């Protein structure tokens, strides 16, 4: 078994691993990436973000076409099955894999196929097809192995009608109804996707409202529109057991309620991919969900071993994972540097319509005792939204009454994940307290969705005048 020595060994080629590998290589650190899958990109590219968002986009296009007043007479002829919609993601996945391969090649980062486990704090053993093939010695090791759907004991995921967020993307049936257990990001997104396909959806939430980490007013708007799309939402419910039958599935809840549907999608949490890495050899231990603890610089208890992305838990977003990987590699080069991304990480939830936010929520500001006010822009009054027919939604700015500093931006509606970045940039670059003035005095193209910032800023200022 040959031994190779490098500066940085990255385990996993998803967004977190890619971000770290590119930053390390561009700063002249000898870097290798170990990937257990046949292609680079990780779960994000192959069975997570890219295929699910491509599916969501295809469903929205289909729905928009059916509701377009100019081609409404063709509605009966627009018939697309769920498997056909799934297939629409294949070309996107292939393009993403090809572009990522080119990036590794340009930066001279070799990809080693296989599974990595620790021999000691600086050494990894690579296993291919059950055989140990090589040893990698590294000054720094970064764990970016991602996560997988959480499988509770007693639930048979081999049954064709019991799905998780991976297998639902391979489901070749056309369900008339589906029950989704778990109303977090994944559950809410799939509830929206299936509802827009005309499928009856039961969404079971273990908490008292959807997406409790988001601004309550925004998530209430999402709840309203999911119900308007036909989704039945059950709050404060807990799983008891599942009765999987040949033609349907019955979810039994502790409340005594029974929900029968053609399929069950389990979307209640994820587990970090930390098993089989021999972490005990280096004194690390994952928690009950397979996740590793890190500090603000993404160092584990062993300082030269870093962990980033889903393996460390929240926020478990592809965008944040990439930045975490980049910063971890930067920290290897300069240990005195502070993490610039903490506190300004945006979130994007790809329901139909979308939700996106950055900064504080109303609930957080109330808890902190901050005197604040909100400015609103309703999309239904914006000319661009009226033209596109996307009038559902709003932009909400939260700001300190005394200093007028913008503290949070929350958006619900079409292209929210794009719109929020204007506010994010202003919050990051404008002197605190001048953000509202910037929005009021800046000339926005007309008609655009961006002018919602001017409308919301004026609305907020009028409330405190």
N, C-alpha and C positions, 0 to 999 in steps of 0.2 A: 504493500500500500504506500503510494508516494505521498510526500509531505510538501505542502506549498505554504510559504510565508507571505503575508500581506499586511498592509496597514489597517484596512477595514474589511470585515466580513459582514455582509448584510443577509439576514435570513428572511426571505420573502420579497417578491417583486411587485406587490401591489403599490398603491399610491405612496404609502409610508416608506417602503423600502426603496422605491424609485427616487423619491425626493432626497433621501439620505445618500444613495449611491451616486446620483448626479452631482450633488453638492461636494461630496468627498472627492470624486474623480476630477471635477473641474478645479479643485484646489490641490491637485497633484498628489493625492493620497492613492496608493495602490489599493484598488478596491475590487472585490468579487461579490457576486450575488448568488445565493443558493435558492433555488426554486424547485419545489417538489412536483409542480404541475408541468405539463409538456410545453406550455407557452407562458410568456411573461404576462403580467397584468393583475394577477391575483384574483380574489373573489370579486373585487370591484368590477373588473372587466368581463369576467366570464360568467358569473352567476349572481351578481348583485346589482350595483349601481347602473352600469351601462345597459344590460338587458332589460331591467325593470323600468328604467326611465325611457328607453326606446319603446317598450311596450306601452307605457303611459302616453307617449307622444303619438304613437300610432292610433291608440284608442281615441285620443282627443281629436285627431284629424278626421277619423271616421265619424265621430259624433258631430263635429263642426260641419262636415259635408252633408250629413243627414238633416241638419237644421238650417242649412243655407237656403234662404228664401228664393234664390235664383235657380237652384237645381232641386227644389223640393219635390218636383214631379218625378224625379229619378230615385226617390228614396227607397222604393221597393227593390230597385235593381242594385243598390249598394249593400251587398251581403258578403260579409267577411267573417270567417270563423276565428275562434280564439287561437287555435294552433297556427293559422295563417298570420295572425298579428304577432305571435311569438317569433315566427320566422323572420319578421321584418328587422329584428335586431341583429341578425347574423352578419350582415355586411358592415354594420357599425363595429361589432366586435373584431372582425377581421382587420378593419382599418386601424383600430386602436392597437391591436397586437403588433401589426406591421410597423407603425410609427414608433412604438416603444422599443421594438427590436433595433430599429435604426438608431435611436438615441443611445442605447447601450453600445452599439458598434462604433458610433462616432466618438464616444468618450472612452473607448477601449476598456469597457467593463465586461469581463467574461461572465457568462451565465452558467452555473454548474447545476445540472439537473440532479435532484435527489433530496433526501430528507436529512436534516442536520440534527445532531445531538451533541451535547457537551461532553468532552473528555476531561477537561479542566477549565479554569477561568480564561485561558487564552487559546483553547484548542477545540475545534469542531471535527467530528467524524461524519463523513458524508456516506449515506447508504442509498444505493441504487438497486431497485428490484430485489431487495432482501440481502444484498451483499455490500459490505463496507468497501468503498472504492478509493477514498483518499482522505487525508488529514489536512485540515486548514488551520494554520497558526496565525493569529491576528492580534495586533496591538489593541484594537477596539472591535467589539462585536455589537451589532444592532439587531434586535429581535423585532421583526415586523411581519409576524406570521398570520395576522388577521384573526378572524373569528368564523364561527359557523352557527347555524340555528341551534338554540337550546332544545334538547329533547328530554322531557320529563320521563321518569320511570313509569312503565306501565302503558305507554302509548306506542302502538305499533305503527311506525312510520313506513313499514314495508307494505302496509295495506294500501291499495291503489287510490282510496278515497281520503286518506290522511296525508296531508301535505305540509311542508315547511316552506320557507321563503326561497330555498334552492329548488326543491322539486316542483313547486308551482310553475316554474319557468320551463318545465319539461312536460307539463300536464297536457295530454293530447285529447282530452274530452271537451265537451261543450256543456258545462254545468248550467242548470236552470236556477240553482240556488247554491249559496255557499255561506258557511259560518266561519268567521274569522275570530280566533281567540287571541286577544291582545290588541290594544288600540293605541300603541305607540306610533312611531314614525312609519314602520313597515306596515303594520295593520291598517293604519289610516290611509296610506297610499293605495294599498290593494283594495280596500273597501271602495274607494273612489273609482279605481280602474274598473272593477267588476260592475259597479252600479251604472257606470256610463256605457257598459255593454248590454244593459238591460237585464242583468242577472240579479236576482233577489239576494240581498246581503244582510246577514245578522252580524253585527260588530259587537263583540263582548269586551267590555272594559273592566279591568280589575280595580280601577280608581274611580273618583267621583266626577271627573271630567276628562276630555281628550287632551293629550299632550300637555300634562300639568307643568312642564318646564317652560312652556311658552306663555305669552301674554294672554290672560283669561278672555279678554274681549275678542281677541282674534280667534281663539279656539272656539269660542261660542259661535262666532260667525261660521266657522268650518262645520260645527255640529249642525247648525241650521241648514246649511246647503247640502250636507250629506243626507240629512233626513228628507230634504226636498227632492233629492235624487232617488229616494226610495230606500235608503239604508235604515234598518232598525238598529238603534244603539241601545245596548243594555249596560248601564253603569253599575259599579259596585257589585260585580258578580265574580264568583270564583269557580274554577273547574273542580268537578267531583270525579267524573269518569266519562269514558267515551264508549259508545256502543256502535261498532263498525259492522255494517251489514253489506250484503251483496249489492244492493241498489242505492243505499243511502248511509248516512252517518247521523247518530243522535248524540249530541253533546249534553251531558247531564251536569247541571250546576248545583252548587251547595244550597242555593235558595229553593231548590225543588223544581226550577224551570227546566224544561227539556226543549232543545232546539234541533229540529230535524232538517237536513239539507243534503244536497247531492255530494258535497265534499266539505271537509274541514281543513282550514288553513291555520296551523299553529304559528302564531307570530308573537309569542311572549318571551322575548329576550334572546340573547346570543351568548355563546360560550367562546372564550379565547382559545386559540389553537396552541396550547402550551404542552399538551400531553406528548409523551414520547421524546422530549428534548433532554431528558436526564438533568433537570434543573437542580435536583438534590446534590449533584456532584459539585455545584458551584455555590451552594448555600442559598438558593432562591426557592421560593414556594409560591405557587399561584393560589388565588382565592377560590371560593367554591364555584365561581363562574369562569375559572381558567385564566383570570386576568392577573397581570403583574403590577405591583406598586412602583411608582417612580416619583422623583421630585420634579420641581418646575423646569428642570433642564433635561428631563426624560432619562435620568440615570436611575438604574436599579440600585439595590443595596450593594452591588459590586460596581464601583464607580466607572470602570471602563466598559461596562456592559449596559447598553441603552435599550429601551423598549418604546415603541411608538405605534400609533394607529389603534385598531380595534383591540389589540392585545392588552391595552391599558384601560379600556372601557370608555366612558363618556368623553367627548361627544360622539365618537365612532362615526365620523363623517369622512368621506374621501378627501374633501378639501382640507379639513383640519389635519388629517393624517399626513398629507403631502408636506404641509408646512412644519409639522412636528418632525418629520424625517429630515427636512432641510436644516432646521435649527439644531437638531441633535448632532448632525455632521459638523455644523459651524462650531458647536460647543467643543467638539473634539479638537478643533483647531485653536479655539480661543475660549478657555474655561471661564474667563472673567465676564463674558458677554451675557447680558440679561435677555430673557425671552421676550421679544417684542409683540408676540401674537396673543398673549394672555389678556383676556378682557375684551378683545375686539374681534372675536371669532364669530362670523355670521353663521346662521343656520338656514337651510333651505329644505322645505318639505314639499314633495312633488305630488300633492293631491291635485284634484281638479275642482276648483282653482288652487293655485299654489299658496304656500305660506313662507315668508322669510322674515328674519329679524336680526338685529345686531344691537348689543347694549342691554340696558336694564328693562325689566318689565314693570308694569304698574305695581304688582304685588311686591316686588323687591324694593321699590322706592318707598312704598308705604311701610314696609317692615324696617327700613333704615331711617324713617322719619324725615325724608327729604321733601321739602315743599315743591310740588311739581304741578304742571298743567299739561294738557294734551291738545295738539292741533290735528285736525282731520281734513282729509281730502277724499270725498266719495267718488269712486270711479264713474258712477252713472252720470256725473255732471261734466266729465271731461270729454271734449270733442273727439279725441283719438279713440277713446273707449267706445263712444257711441258709433263711430265709423266701423270699428272692428267687431262690434256686437259683444264685446267683453266688458259689460258694464257692472258685473258683480265684483265687489271688493272695495278696499280703501287703503289709504296710507295714513299712518298714525305716528306723530312725532311727540315724544315725551321730553320735556325740558324743565330745568330748574327755574322756578318763578323769580327767584332773587337774582340769579346770575345770567339767566337765559341760556345756559349751556345745554345743548341737546344731549340727553342721557340714554335715549333708546329710540330705535326706529323699528316699526312693525308694519308689515305689509301683507295684505290678503287679496288675492286676485291674480289674473293672468300675468305671467312674466314677473311675478314678485321677486323671484330669486335673482333677476337681473336688476330690477328697479332698486332694490335695497343697497346695491353697491355704490350708487351715487351718494346716498347718505353716509355710508360707511367711510367713503373717501373724505367727505367734508368733516366728519367727526374726527378723523385721524389727522387731517392737515390744517384745519382752521384753528386759530387760537380759541380756547374755551370761552364760550359766551358770545361768539360772533357768528355761530352757525345759522341762526334764524335770519340774521341780517343778510348773510350770504344768499340764503334761499330767496329772500324777498327781493334783493337787488340784482340778482343774476337774471339775464335774459335767456329763457329756455326756448328752444324751437317750438313752434306752434303749427299744427297740433301734435303733441307728444304726450306720453305717459309721464315723462320727467317733470312736466309742469305741475304735477301733483305736489311736489315739494314746495313750490311757491304758494299754492293754495293752502296747504296744511300749515305752513309757517304763518301766513296771514291769519288763518283761522285761530291759531294758538295765541298770537299777539293780541287779537281782538278780545280774547277771553280775559286778558289781564290788564287791558287798557283802562 
